Amino acid sequence: MHIPDGYLSPQTDAVLGIASAIAAAGAAYQTAHTVKAKYVPLLSIGAAFSFTIMMFNIPIPDGTTAHAVGGTLLSILLGPWAAMVGVSIALTLQALFFGDGGILALGANIFNMAVVLPFVSYGVYRLIAGRSNVQSKRQWIAAAIAGYIGLNVAALCTGIEFGLQPLLFHTPDGIPLYSPYGLYIAVPAMLFSHLTIAGPIEGLITALVVIYLQRTNPAMLQLRQTSDQPTKTFRYGKFVLGIVILAVLSPLGLLASGTAWGEWGQEELHAQLGFLPSGFQKFGDVWKHSLLPDYGRAGFDQSFWQQALVYLVSAFVGLLVIGLIAFIIQRHVRKSE
């Protein structure tokens, strides 16, 4: 679901970038007023979870891949505004450091995965969970359904953005300038992988974590109602350990062959079409400063184990940067409290 540069027109990037910037301003304001400094570690763990879980590519029967996002879980714990902050941090880091998602398209990716997904998921969760007891089965059922629906609505938005490009932006003789696939191809392609594989996995992961918290630390499922009560102290050691384990296992994401639909590079897209859209050629390679392009794999002829090593290094570099960002945010929040 990470849209690379060149697939969307500059106009589309601008509109979605402005929408995401407005949402980000609201998220920053809401988070600063609702998330206490002691909960910033949880916010950073959520960002780290989202970053890491997106490295696990899942094979799709049509030969492409997809991945979960993890935004539903953070929206359940801290609310959709904080979830937007956490997922946006992960997406920005992926684009800048690893070339996963475009720089020009960053606003579009934030809109789909950090705005649409958390808010839709949270709305579905609240609708189904209602005022049920935090230990109720209704809670984890609501979490599973919310994760599934939220991810698929985000995928639908992505498919629509892809599909509108050839309709709105083309040469006088009808040749697409950017994404070449219309709505009748892009929307079904995006929904197929997420309705069948990625969506159920997003729902399953969210539900399993909620069940775990119900048994071990149900108070964490009530943070939104108790965030103004400073008496409760949470220990995050097990969650940090869980993120580290996920990072260590992240090279498993390399086992899925194929590229996610709509994330093809120039050579792959040219092989499919027999040509490259001119807009794609112009804007498809604007960011050349990634620290570890494609998580360290781009431009190298590597064995699987070499790829696994650089993938692992990329995971821990990402976690380190997220930790530094969380440290800065926590210091700022403490000063404002």
Backbone as numpy.savetxt, mean C-alpha at the origin, in Angstrom:
# Nx Ny Nz CAx CAy CAz Cx Cy Cz
-0.55 -2.99 -7.68 -1.36 -1.79 -7.68 -0.50 -0.53 -7.68
0.82 -0.69 -7.68 1.72 0.45 -7.73 1.81 0.95 -9.18
1.20 2.06 -9.47 1.21 2.58 -10.84 2.57 3.21 -11.12
3.29 2.75 -12.15 4.56 3.38 -12.50 4.32 4.68 -13.26
5.36 5.48 -13.37 5.27 6.69 -14.18 5.10 6.32 -15.64
4.37 7.15 -16.37 4.16 6.95 -17.79 2.84 6.31 -18.13
2.20 5.64 -17.16 0.92 5.00 -17.43 -0.24 5.98 -17.29
-0.05 7.04 -16.52 -1.08 8.07 -16.35 -0.59 9.37 -16.94
-1.49 10.15 -17.49 -1.14 11.44 -18.04 -0.73 12.40 -16.92
0.04 13.45 -17.25 0.37 14.46 -16.23 -0.89 15.09 -15.63
-1.93 15.24 -16.43 -3.18 15.81 -15.92 -3.79 14.91 -14.86
-3.80 13.60 -15.14 -4.35 12.64 -14.17 -3.50 12.63 -12.90
-2.17 12.60 -13.08 -1.28 12.65 -11.93 -1.54 13.89 -11.09
-1.75 15.03 -11.75 -1.95 16.29 -11.03 -3.25 16.27 -10.23
-4.33 15.82 -10.86 -5.63 15.79 -10.17 -5.56 14.88 -8.94
-5.03 13.67 -9.12 -4.96 12.73 -8.00 -3.92 13.17 -6.98
-2.86 13.84 -7.44 -1.87 14.37 -6.51 -2.46 15.44 -5.63
-3.26 16.34 -6.21 -3.91 17.40 -5.43 -4.89 16.79 -4.42
-5.67 15.81 -4.89 -6.62 15.15 -3.99 -5.90 14.49 -2.82
-4.78 13.84 -3.11 -4.01 13.17 -2.06 -3.36 14.18 -1.12
-2.91 15.31 -1.66 -2.29 16.34 -0.82 -3.31 16.93 0.15
-4.53 17.16 -0.33 -5.59 17.67 0.54 -5.91 16.65 1.63
-6.02 15.39 1.22 -6.29 14.33 2.20 -5.14 14.21 3.19
-3.90 14.36 2.71 -2.74 14.25 3.60 -2.73 15.38 4.62
-3.12 16.58 4.20 -3.20 17.70 5.15 -4.23 17.40 6.23
-5.38 16.86 5.80 -6.39 16.48 6.79 -5.90 15.37 7.70
-5.18 14.41 7.12 -4.67 13.30 7.93 -3.65 13.79 8.95
-2.78 14.71 8.52 -1.78 15.24 9.45 -2.45 15.97 10.61
-3.47 16.76 10.29 -4.19 17.49 11.34 -4.91 16.54 12.29
-5.66 15.60 11.71 -6.42 14.67 12.54 -5.50 13.79 13.38
-4.43 13.30 12.79 -3.52 12.43 13.52 -2.83 13.17 14.66
-2.44 14.40 14.40 -1.78 15.19 15.44 -2.69 15.43 16.63
-4.00 15.44 16.39 -4.95 15.72 17.47 -5.56 14.46 18.08
-5.33 13.32 17.48 -5.95 12.10 18.01 -4.96 11.02 18.39
-3.76 11.03 17.82 -2.77 9.99 18.12 -1.72 10.55 19.06
-1.68 10.03 20.27 -0.72 10.49 21.26 0.68 9.97 20.94
1.68 10.61 21.53 3.08 10.25 21.27 3.34 8.79 21.60
2.68 8.27 22.63 2.94 6.89 23.03 2.43 5.88 21.99
1.53 6.33 21.09 1.01 5.43 20.06 1.75 5.55 18.73
2.69 6.50 18.62 3.46 6.65 17.38 4.22 5.36 17.04
4.79 4.64 18.03 5.41 3.36 17.67 4.46 2.40 16.97
3.19 2.40 17.39 2.22 1.54 16.72 1.98 2.02 15.29
1.95 3.34 15.10 1.79 3.89 13.77 2.97 3.48 12.87
4.17 3.54 13.43 5.35 3.16 12.65 5.36 1.66 12.36
4.88 0.85 13.33 4.78 -0.59 13.09 3.78 -0.86 11.97
2.68 -0.08 11.96 1.71 -0.22 10.89 2.30 0.12 9.54
3.10 1.20 9.48 3.76 1.58 8.23 4.75 0.50 7.81
5.49 -0.03 8.79 6.46 -1.09 8.49 5.76 -2.36 8.02
4.63 -2.67 8.65 3.84 -3.84 8.24 3.36 -3.68 6.81
2.84 -2.48 6.48 2.37 -2.24 5.13 3.51 -2.34 4.13
4.65 -1.73 4.45 5.80 -1.78 3.56 6.25 -3.21 3.31
6.32 -3.99 4.37 6.85 -5.35 4.26 5.87 -6.28 3.57
4.58 -6.15 3.91 3.60 -7.08 3.34 3.47 -6.86 1.84
3.74 -5.63 1.38 3.66 -5.37 -0.06 4.83 -5.97 -0.83
5.86 -6.44 -0.13 6.98 -7.09 -0.79 6.68 -8.56 -1.11
5.59 -9.08 -0.54 5.22 -10.48 -0.77 4.33 -10.57 -2.01
4.95 -10.79 -3.15 4.19 -10.93 -4.39 3.46 -12.27 -4.41
2.21 -12.22 -4.86 1.36 -13.40 -4.87 1.07 -13.77 -6.32
1.33 -15.02 -6.73 1.06 -15.40 -8.13 -0.44 -15.42 -8.43
-0.78 -14.92 -9.61 -2.17 -14.90 -10.09 -2.27 -15.86 -11.26
-3.39 -16.60 -11.40 -3.49 -17.60 -12.48 -3.27 -17.05 -13.89
-3.46 -15.74 -14.11 -3.27 -15.20 -15.46 -1.80 -14.89 -15.76
-0.90 -15.25 -14.84 0.52 -15.04 -15.07 1.08 -13.76 -14.49
0.24 -12.95 -13.86 0.70 -11.73 -13.21 0.84 -11.98 -11.71
1.10 -10.93 -10.95 1.19 -11.03 -9.50 0.39 -9.90 -8.86
0.16 -10.02 -7.58 -0.51 -8.97 -6.81 0.00 -9.06 -5.38
-0.48 -8.18 -4.52 -0.03 -8.18 -3.12 -1.09 -7.55 -2.22
-1.05 -7.88 -0.96 -1.88 -7.20 0.03 -1.25 -5.85 0.35
-1.97 -5.02 1.12 -1.48 -3.68 1.47 -1.34 -3.49 2.98
-2.28 -4.04 3.74 -2.19 -3.92 5.19 -2.83 -2.68 5.77
-3.44 -1.83 4.92 -4.02 -0.59 5.43 -5.25 -0.79 6.28
-5.98 -1.87 6.05 -7.20 -2.11 6.82 -6.89 -2.29 8.31
-5.86 -3.04 8.61 -5.51 -3.30 10.00 -5.19 -2.01 10.74
-4.41 -1.14 10.13 -4.04 0.10 10.80 -5.26 1.00 10.98
-6.20 0.98 10.02 -7.39 1.80 10.17 -8.27 1.29 11.30
-8.29 -0.02 11.52 -9.06 -0.59 12.62 -8.46 -0.19 13.96
-7.14 -0.18 14.04 -6.47 0.10 15.31 -6.45 1.58 15.66
-6.10 2.42 14.69 -5.90 3.85 14.98 -6.82 4.76 14.19
-7.67 4.21 13.35 -8.56 5.02 12.55 -8.01 5.27 11.15
-8.87 5.68 10.22 -8.45 5.82 8.83 -7.46 6.95 8.58
-7.52 8.01 9.36 -6.58 9.12 9.14 -5.15 8.67 9.45
-4.98 8.02 10.58 -3.65 7.52 10.93 -3.20 6.45 9.96
-4.14 5.62 9.49 -3.79 4.59 8.50 -3.29 5.24 7.22
-3.89 6.35 6.85 -3.44 7.05 5.65 -1.99 7.50 5.82
-1.67 8.03 6.99 -0.29 8.48 7.24 0.67 7.30 7.14
0.33 6.19 7.78 1.21 5.03 7.80 1.43 4.45 6.41
0.36 4.25 5.65 0.49 3.66 4.31 1.19 4.65 3.37
0.93 5.94 3.53 1.58 6.95 2.68 3.09 6.95 2.90
3.51 6.78 4.15 4.95 6.69 4.43 5.56 5.51 3.68
4.88 4.37 3.74 5.39 3.17 3.06 5.46 3.38 1.55
4.41 3.97 0.97 4.37 4.17 -0.48 5.43 5.17 -0.94
5.61 6.23 -0.17 6.62 7.24 -0.53 8.01 6.64 -0.47
8.26 5.87 0.55 9.55 5.20 0.69 9.79 4.24 -0.48
8.78 3.47 -0.84 8.92 2.53 -1.96 9.24 3.25 -3.26
8.56 4.38 -3.51 8.78 5.11 -4.75 10.16 5.75 -4.80
10.57 6.39 -3.71 11.84 7.13 -3.69 13.05 6.22 -3.66
13.02 5.21 -2.82 14.20 4.38 -2.58 14.27 3.17 -3.49
13.11 2.65 -3.89 13.11 1.36 -4.58 12.46 1.38 -5.96
11.96 2.52 -6.37 11.33 2.60 -7.69 10.08 1.77 -7.82
9.43 1.47 -6.72 8.20 0.68 -6.72 7.01 1.65 -6.72
6.49 1.93 -7.92 5.51 3.00 -8.06 6.22 4.27 -8.51
5.56 5.06 -9.34 6.21 6.24 -9.90 6.24 7.42 -8.97
7.15 8.35 -9.24 7.21 9.59 -8.49 6.07 10.52 -8.93
5.89 10.66 -10.24 4.78 11.47 -10.74 3.43 10.84 -10.36
3.39 9.52 -10.29 2.16 8.80 -9.97 2.00 8.55 -8.48
2.88 9.13 -7.66 2.80 8.87 -6.21 1.46 9.32 -5.64
0.97 10.47 -6.09 -0.33 10.94 -5.61 -1.44 9.96 -5.94
-1.38 9.36 -7.14 -2.39 8.38 -7.53 -2.30 7.14 -6.65
-1.09 6.67 -6.39 -0.92 5.48 -5.55 -1.35 5.75 -4.12
-1.05 6.94 -3.61 -1.51 7.29 -2.27 -3.03 7.37 -2.24
-3.62 7.95 -3.28 -5.07 8.06 -3.33 -5.72 6.67 -3.28
-5.20 5.74 -4.07 -5.81 4.41 -4.15 -5.59 3.59 -2.89
-4.34 3.53 -2.44 -3.99 2.60 -1.35 -3.97 3.23 0.04
-3.82 4.56 0.13 -3.73 5.19 1.45 -4.95 6.05 1.77
-5.78 6.35 0.78 -7.01 7.11 1.04 -8.23 6.21 0.86
-8.40 5.70 -0.35 -9.58 4.88 -0.63 -9.61 3.64 0.24
-8.52 2.89 0.26 -8.51 1.61 0.98 -8.81 1.76 2.48
-8.08 2.61 3.22 -8.36 2.70 4.66 -9.75 3.23 4.99
-10.22 4.23 4.23 -11.52 4.82 4.56 -12.67 3.88 4.21
-12.58 3.21 3.07 -13.61 2.23 2.73 -13.58 1.07 3.73
-12.39 0.58 4.02 -12.26 -0.53 4.97 -12.82 -0.16 6.34
-12.48 1.03 6.79 -12.94 1.45 8.12 -14.46 1.57 8.14
-15.03 2.15 7.07 -16.47 2.27 7.01 -17.17 0.92 7.03
-16.65 -0.03 6.27 -17.23 -1.37 6.25 -17.08 -2.04 7.61
-15.90 -1.89 8.21 -15.66 -2.49 9.52 -16.63 -1.96 10.57
-16.80 -0.64 10.63 -17.69 -0.05 11.62 -19.14 -0.46 11.35
-19.50 -0.55 10.08 -20.88 -0.93 9.74 -21.19 -2.34 10.21
-20.26 -3.27 10.02 -20.50 -4.66 10.39 -20.25 -4.91 11.87
-19.17 -4.36 12.41 -18.85 -4.59 13.82 -19.82 -3.90 14.74
-20.32 -2.72 14.32 -21.27 -1.98 15.15 -20.72 -1.72 16.54
-21.54 -1.97 17.54 -21.15 -1.77 18.93 -20.89 -3.11 19.62
-20.53 -4.10 18.85 -20.28 -5.41 19.42 -19.08 -5.39 20.36
-19.08 -6.32 21.29 -17.98 -6.44 22.24 -16.67 -6.69 21.53
-15.59 -6.15 22.07 -14.29 -6.27 21.42 -13.85 -7.73 21.27
-14.38 -8.61 22.11 -14.05 -10.03 22.04 -14.98 -10.82 21.13
-15.94 -10.14 20.53 -16.95 -10.82 19.72 -16.38 -11.32 18.39
-16.95 -12.45 17.91 -16.59 -12.94 16.58 -16.94 -11.92 15.50
-17.91 -11.11 15.80 -18.33 -10.10 14.83 -17.19 -9.14 14.49
-16.28 -8.95 15.43 -15.16 -8.04 15.21 -14.22 -8.56 14.12
-13.81 -9.83 14.23 -12.86 -10.33 13.23 -13.54 -10.64 11.90
-14.83 -10.99 11.96 -15.56 -11.15 10.70 -15.65 -9.82 9.97
-15.94 -8.76 10.72 -15.99 -7.42 10.13 -14.63 -7.03 9.56
-13.55 -7.38 10.27 -12.20 -7.05 9.80 -11.89 -7.76 8.49
-12.27 -9.04 8.40 -12.01 -9.80 7.18 -12.75 -9.22 5.98
-14.04 -8.94 6.17 -14.84 -8.39 5.07 -14.34 -7.00 4.69
-13.97 -6.20 5.69 -13.48 -4.85 5.43 -12.19 -4.89 4.62
-11.28 -5.80 4.98 -10.03 -5.92 4.23 -10.28 -6.32 2.79
-11.18 -7.25 2.60 -11.49 -7.73 1.25 -12.11 -6.63 0.39
-13.11 -5.96 0.92 -13.81 -4.93 0.15 -12.91 -3.72 -0.07
-12.19 -3.30 0.96 -11.34 -2.12 0.83 -10.29 -2.28 -0.25
-9.63 -3.43 -0.29 -8.60 -3.66 -1.30 -9.20 -3.69 -2.70
-10.36 -4.27 -2.84 -10.96 -4.37 -4.16 -11.51 -3.04 -4.66
-11.98 -2.19 -3.77 -12.40 -0.86 -4.20 -11.18 -0.06 -4.65
-10.06 -0.21 -3.94 -8.82 0.45 -4.36 -8.38 -0.06 -5.72
-8.49 -1.37 -5.94 -8.14 -1.95 -7.24 -9.06 -1.44 -8.34
-10.34 -1.29 -8.02 -11.30 -0.75 -8.98 -10.92 0.67 -9.39
-10.55 1.49 -8.42 -10.12 2.86 -8.72 -8.89 2.86 -9.63
-7.96 1.97 -9.33 -6.75 1.87 -10.15 -7.11 1.46 -11.58
-7.99 0.48 -11.73 -8.40 0.04 -13.05 -9.09 1.15 -13.83
-9.92 1.94 -13.16 -10.59 3.06 -13.83 -9.57 4.10 -14.29
-8.58 4.38 -13.43 -7.54 5.35 -13.81 -6.76 4.88 -15.03
-6.41 3.61 -15.05 -5.75 3.05 -16.23 -6.66 3.15 -17.46
-7.90 2.72 -17.29 -8.81 2.58 -18.41 -9.24 3.89 -19.04
-9.20 4.97 -18.28 -9.60 6.26 -18.83 -8.52 6.88 -19.73
-7.27 6.42 -19.57 -6.18 7.05 -20.31 -6.34 6.98 -21.82
-6.56 5.80 -22.42 -6.70 5.77 -23.89 -7.96 6.47 -24.38
-8.95 6.61 -23.51 -10.18 7.30 -23.88 -9.97 8.81 -23.94
-9.17 9.33 -23.00 -9.00 10.78 -22.87 -7.74 11.31 -23.53
-6.71 10.46 -23.63 -5.42 10.94 -24.10 -4.89 10.02 -25.22
-5.00 10.51 -26.44 -4.56 9.72 -27.59 -4.22 10.66 -28.74
-3.53 10.13 -29.71 -3.19 10.91 -30.90 -4.44 11.07 -31.77
-4.39 11.97 -32.78 -5.56 12.15 -33.66 -6.03 10.87 -34.33
-5.12 9.93 -34.55 -5.53 8.67 -35.17 -5.84 7.57 -34.16
-5.95 7.97 -32.88 -6.44 7.04 -31.86 -5.39 6.23 -31.13
-4.11 6.48 -31.35 -3.06 5.73 -30.65 -2.92 6.25 -29.23
-3.02 5.38 -28.22 -2.93 5.85 -26.83 -1.58 6.51 -26.54
-1.61 7.55 -25.71 -0.38 8.23 -25.32 0.21 7.66 -24.03
-0.64 7.04 -23.23 -0.17 6.55 -21.92 -0.62 5.09 -21.76
-1.36 4.78 -20.75 -1.83 3.39 -20.61 -2.65 3.01 -21.85
-2.32 1.88 -22.48 -2.98 1.54 -23.75 -4.27 0.74 -23.60
-4.61 0.36 -22.36 -5.73 -0.56 -22.18 -6.95 0.20 -21.67
-8.06 0.04 -22.38 -9.29 0.73 -22.03 -9.97 0.13 -20.81
-11.10 0.73 -20.44 -11.83 0.30 -19.26 -12.25 -1.16 -19.33
-12.63 -1.61 -20.50 -13.14 -2.98 -20.65 -12.04 -4.03 -20.45
-10.76 -3.60 -20.48 -9.66 -4.50 -20.19 -9.08 -4.22 -18.81
-8.84 -2.95 -18.52 -8.14 -2.59 -17.28 -8.93 -2.93 -16.03
-10.22 -2.61 -16.02 -11.03 -2.86 -14.82 -11.15 -4.36 -14.52
-11.54 -5.21 -15.49 -11.59 -6.65 -15.19 -10.23 -7.23 -14.80
-9.15 -6.74 -15.44 -7.82 -7.27 -15.13 -7.43 -6.95 -13.69
-7.68 -5.71 -13.27 -7.35 -5.34 -11.90 -8.22 -6.08 -10.88
-9.50 -6.18 -11.19 -10.41 -6.83 -10.24 -10.19 -8.33 -10.16
-9.83 -8.96 -11.26 -9.64 -10.41 -11.24 -8.60 -10.81 -10.20
-7.44 -10.18 -10.23 -6.36 -10.57 -9.33 -6.69 -10.24 -7.88
-7.49 -9.20 -7.66 -7.77 -8.80 -6.28 -9.02 -9.46 -5.71
-10.01 -9.70 -6.56 -11.19 -10.42 -6.09 -10.87 -11.86 -5.75
-9.97 -12.47 -6.52 -9.71 -13.91 -6.36 -8.57 -14.24 -5.40
-7.52 -13.41 -5.37 -6.34 -13.78 -4.60 -5.97 -12.72 -3.55
-5.62 -11.52 -4.01 -5.09 -10.51 -3.09 -6.12 -10.08 -2.07
-7.38 -9.91 -2.48 -8.43 -9.51 -1.54 -8.64 -10.49 -0.41
-8.82 -11.79 -0.72 -8.95 -12.77 0.37 -7.74 -12.79 1.30
-6.55 -12.59 0.75 -5.36 -12.59 1.61 -5.36 -11.36 2.52
-5.73 -10.20 1.97 -5.83 -8.99 2.80 -6.83 -9.21 3.93
-7.99 -9.79 3.60 -9.00 -10.05 4.62 -8.53 -11.05 5.64
-7.86 -12.12 5.19 -7.39 -13.16 6.10 -6.34 -12.61 7.06
-5.38 -11.88 6.54 -4.32 -11.33 7.40 -4.92 -10.41 8.45
-5.84 -9.54 8.03 -6.47 -8.60 8.97 -7.23 -9.35 10.05
-8.00 -10.34 9.65 -8.79 -11.10 10.62 -7.89 -11.85 11.60
-6.82 -12.45 11.11 -5.93 -13.21 12.00 -5.28 -12.31 13.05
-4.88 -11.12 12.64 -4.27 -10.20 13.61 -5.31 -9.75 14.64
-6.52 -9.48 14.19 -7.58 -9.09 15.12 -7.87 -10.21 16.11
-7.94 -11.45 15.64 -8.15 -12.59 16.53 -7.01 -12.70 17.54
-5.78 -12.52 17.07 -4.63 -12.55 17.96 -4.73 -11.48 19.04
-5.12 -10.28 18.66 -5.24 -9.19 19.63 -6.40 -9.44 20.59
-7.48 -10.04 20.12 -8.59 -10.37 21.00 -8.14 -11.30 22.12
-7.21 -12.19 21.81 -6.77 -13.18 22.80 -5.64 -12.68 23.68
-4.83 -11.79 23.16 -3.63 -11.39 23.89 -3.63 -9.95 24.40
-4.27 -9.05 23.68 -4.23 -7.64 24.06 -5.45 -6.92 23.50
-6.66 -7.24 24.00 -7.88 -6.64 23.45 -7.93 -5.13 23.59
-7.18 -4.57 24.54 -7.19 -3.12 24.71 -6.69 -2.39 23.47
-5.85 -3.06 22.68 -5.33 -2.42 21.47 -6.42 -2.24 20.42
-7.50 -3.00 20.54 -8.62 -2.85 19.63 -9.56 -1.73 20.07
-9.23 -1.08 21.19 -10.06 0.00 21.70 -9.30 1.32 21.77
-8.19 1.41 21.05 -7.36 2.62 21.13 -8.11 3.85 20.67
-8.99 3.69 19.69 -9.71 4.86 19.18 -10.63 5.45 20.25
-11.15 4.58 21.15 -12.04 5.07 22.19 -11.29 5.53 23.44
-10.02 5.08 23.59 -9.30 5.35 24.84 -8.04 6.16 24.62
-7.85 6.74 23.43 -6.61 7.44 23.13 -6.38 8.66 24.00
-7.47 9.18 24.66 -7.30 10.34 25.52 -7.03 9.95 26.96
-6.86 8.65 27.24 -6.58 8.18 28.58 -5.13 7.71 28.66
-4.25 8.49 29.30 -2.83 8.21 29.28 -2.36 7.14 30.25
-3.28 6.44 30.87 -2.85 5.52 31.92 -2.39 4.17 31.37
-2.83 3.82 30.19 -2.53 2.51 29.66 -1.21 2.53 28.89
-0.31 1.60 29.19 0.96 1.50 28.50 1.00 0.19 27.72
1.42 0.28 26.47 1.47 -0.90 25.62 2.92 -1.25 25.33
3.16 -2.53 25.22 4.48 -3.02 24.84 4.39 -3.58 23.43
5.33 -3.15 22.61 5.26 -3.47 21.20 6.33 -4.48 20.78
7.02 -5.08 21.74 8.12 -5.98 21.41 7.72 -7.11 20.48
6.57 -7.75 20.76 6.13 -8.87 19.93 5.80 -8.42 18.51
5.28 -7.21 18.40 4.93 -6.71 17.07 6.18 -6.37 16.27
7.16 -5.79 16.95 8.43 -5.52 16.28 9.07 -6.82 15.82
9.03 -7.84 16.68 9.57 -9.14 16.31 8.83 -9.71 15.11
7.51 -9.54 15.09 6.73 -10.03 13.96 7.12 -9.34 12.66
7.37 -8.03 12.71 7.78 -7.30 11.51 9.15 -7.78 11.05
10.05 -8.02 11.99 11.39 -8.51 11.64 11.29 -9.88 10.97
10.43 -10.74 11.49 10.24 -12.06 10.89 9.69 -11.93 9.47
8.73 -11.02 9.29 8.20 -10.79 7.95 9.29 -10.32 7.00
10.15 -9.43 7.49 11.25 -8.92 6.66 12.19 -10.05 6.27
12.50 -10.92 7.22 13.39 -12.05 6.94 12.77 -12.98 5.90
11.45 -13.12 5.94 10.76 -14.00 5.01 10.43 -13.32 3.68
10.68 -12.02 3.58 10.28 -11.27 2.38 10.81 -11.84 1.07
12.01 -12.46 1.02 12.45 -13.04 -0.26 11.51 -14.10 -0.83
10.59 -14.60 -0.02 9.59 -15.53 -0.55 8.76 -14.87 -1.65
8.68 -13.53 -1.58 7.95 -12.81 -2.62 8.57 -12.94 -3.99
9.84 -13.36 -4.04 10.51 -13.55 -5.33 10.06 -14.83 -6.03
9.42 -15.72 -5.30 9.02 -16.99 -5.88 7.88 -16.84 -6.88
7.13 -15.74 -6.75 6.02 -15.49 -7.67 6.57 -14.91 -8.96
6.42 -15.63 -10.05 6.92 -15.15 -11.33 5.91 -14.22 -11.98
6.37 -13.39 -12.88 5.49 -12.46 -13.57 5.48 -11.10 -12.91
4.95 -10.14 -13.64 4.86 -8.76 -13.17 3.40 -8.43 -12.87
3.17 -7.60 -11.88 1.81 -7.18 -11.57 1.20 -6.48 -12.78
-0.10 -6.68 -12.98 -0.76 -6.09 -14.14 -0.64 -4.56 -14.08
-0.20 -3.95 -15.19 -0.06 -2.51 -15.26 1.23 -1.98 -14.68
2.16 -2.85 -14.33 3.44 -2.40 -13.80 4.60 -2.83 -14.69
4.33 -3.10 -15.97 5.37 -3.57 -16.87 6.36 -2.46 -17.19
7.60 -2.85 -17.38 8.62 -1.93 -17.83 8.53 -1.71 -19.33
9.44 -0.90 -19.87 9.38 -0.55 -21.28 9.51 -1.78 -22.19
10.44 -2.66 -21.88 10.64 -3.83 -22.73 9.42 -4.74 -22.70
8.85 -4.95 -21.52 7.68 -5.83 -21.40 6.48 -5.24 -22.14
6.27 -3.93 -21.97 5.13 -3.31 -22.62 5.30 -3.29 -24.14
6.52 -3.05 -24.60 6.77 -3.06 -26.04 6.53 -4.45 -26.62
6.91 -5.47 -25.87 6.70 -6.84 -26.33 5.22 -7.16 -26.46
4.39 -6.57 -25.59 2.95 -6.81 -25.65 2.29 -6.05 -26.79
2.71 -4.80 -26.99 2.02 -3.92 -27.93 2.66 -3.87 -29.30
3.97 -4.07 -29.34 4.71 -3.86 -30.58 5.14 -2.43 -30.76
4.80 -1.57 -29.80 5.22 -0.17 -29.81 5.14 0.35 -28.38
5.70 1.53 -28.13 5.58 2.18 -26.83 4.80 3.48 -27.00
3.77 3.69 -26.21 3.07 4.97 -26.27 4.04 6.13 -26.02
3.89 7.20 -26.76 4.86 8.30 -26.69 4.91 8.94 -25.31
3.77 9.06 -24.65 3.75 9.62 -23.30 4.46 8.74 -22.31
4.31 7.44 -22.51 5.00 6.49 -21.65 6.51 6.62 -21.81
6.96 6.77 -23.05 8.39 6.96 -23.30 8.91 8.23 -22.64
8.10 9.27 -22.66 8.53 10.57 -22.16 8.60 10.61 -20.64
7.60 10.01 -19.98 7.50 10.15 -18.53 7.80 8.85 -17.78
8.06 7.78 -18.49 8.21 6.49 -17.82 9.49 6.29 -17.06
10.46 7.19 -17.25 11.76 6.99 -16.60 12.29 8.30 -16.03
11.40 9.07 -15.38 11.81 10.39 -14.89 12.62 10.32 -13.60
12.44 9.27 -12.82 13.13 9.15 -11.52 14.24 8.11 -11.65
15.48 8.59 -11.59 16.64 7.71 -11.77 17.53 7.69 -10.54
16.97 8.02 -9.39 17.78 8.15 -8.19 17.41 7.14 -7.10
16.76 6.05 -7.49 16.41 5.03 -6.50 17.67 4.42 -5.90
17.65 4.24 -4.59 18.79 3.64 -3.91 18.98 2.19 -4.32
17.89 1.44 -4.34 17.91 0.02 -4.71 16.75 -0.24 -5.66
16.93 0.09 -6.95 15.82 -0.08 -7.91 15.29 -1.51 -7.93
13.97 -1.60 -7.92 13.31 -2.91 -7.91 13.83 -3.76 -6.76
14.03 -3.10 -5.62 14.53 -3.76 -4.41 15.88 -4.44 -4.64
16.74 -3.76 -5.40 18.10 -4.23 -5.59 18.30 -5.18 -6.75
17.22 -5.48 -7.51 17.33 -6.49 -8.56 17.52 -5.89 -9.95
17.16 -4.62 -10.12 17.15 -4.03 -11.46 18.56 -3.90 -12.02
18.74 -4.29 -13.25 20.00 -4.09 -13.95 21.08 -5.09 -13.61
20.73 -6.16 -12.89 21.74 -7.13 -12.50 21.34 -8.53 -12.96
22.32 -9.28 -13.38 22.09 -10.69 -13.73 22.47 -11.51 -12.50
21.46 -11.86 -11.72 21.70 -12.47 -10.42 21.05 -13.84 -10.32
21.65 -14.69 -9.50 21.01 -15.95 -9.15 19.87 -15.65 -8.17
19.04 -16.66 -7.92 17.94 -16.46 -6.98 18.46 -16.05 -5.61
19.54 -16.67 -5.15 20.04 -16.38 -3.81 20.63 -14.98 -3.72
21.24 -14.52 -4.81 21.72 -13.14 -4.82 20.54 -12.16 -4.80
19.50 -12.47 -5.55 18.30 -11.63 -5.53 17.68 -11.64 -4.13
17.65 -12.81 -3.51 17.08 -12.93 -2.18 17.85 -12.07 -1.18
19.16 -12.04 -1.31 19.98 -11.26 -0.40 19.70 -9.77 -0.53
19.68 -9.26 -1.77 19.43 -7.83 -1.95 17.98 -7.48 -1.59
17.07 -8.41 -1.80 15.67 -8.19 -1.40 15.58 -8.06 0.12
16.31 -8.92 0.81 16.35 -8.88 2.26 16.96 -7.58 2.76
18.07 -7.17 2.14 18.71 -5.90 2.51 17.73 -4.74 2.29
17.01 -4.77 1.17 16.03 -3.73 0.88 14.97 -3.65 1.96
14.49 -4.81 2.42 13.47 -4.84 3.45 13.96 -4.15 4.72
15.17 -4.43 5.13 15.68 -3.85 6.38 16.06 -2.38 6.21
16.50 -1.99 5.01 16.73 -0.56 4.75 15.40 0.19 4.90
14.34 -0.36 4.33 13.03 0.26 4.45 12.57 0.38 5.90
12.75 -0.67 6.67 12.35 -0.65 8.07 13.17 0.38 8.86
14.45 0.50 8.54 15.30 1.47 9.23 14.82 2.89 8.95
14.51 3.18 7.71 14.05 4.53 7.36 12.70 4.82 8.02
11.81 3.86 8.05 10.52 4.05 8.72 10.73 4.31 10.20
11.67 3.60 10.82 11.97 3.83 12.22 12.47 5.24 12.47
13.31 5.75 11.59 13.82 7.12 11.73 12.69 8.14 11.58
11.81 7.90 10.62 10.67 8.81 10.43 9.77 8.80 11.67
9.53 7.62 12.23 8.70 7.51 13.43 9.34 8.25 14.60
10.65 8.17 14.72 11.36 8.87 15.80 11.15 10.38 15.68
11.24 10.90 14.46 11.05 12.33 14.24 9.61 12.74 14.55
8.64 11.92 14.09 7.23 12.23 14.36 6.94 12.22 15.85
7.48 11.24 16.56 7.23 11.12 17.99 7.77 12.32 18.75
8.95 12.78 18.39 9.52 13.96 19.03 8.65 15.19 18.77
8.13 15.31 17.56 7.28 16.45 17.23 5.98 16.39 18.01
5.37 15.19 18.08 4.09 15.04 18.79 4.27 15.32 20.27
5.36 14.86 20.85 5.60 15.11 22.27 5.72 16.59 22.59
6.36 17.32 21.69 6.51 18.76 21.90 5.17 19.49 21.84
4.26 18.94 21.04 2.97 19.61 20.87 1.94 19.20 21.92
2.25 18.16 22.70 1.30 17.70 23.73 1.39 18.56 24.99
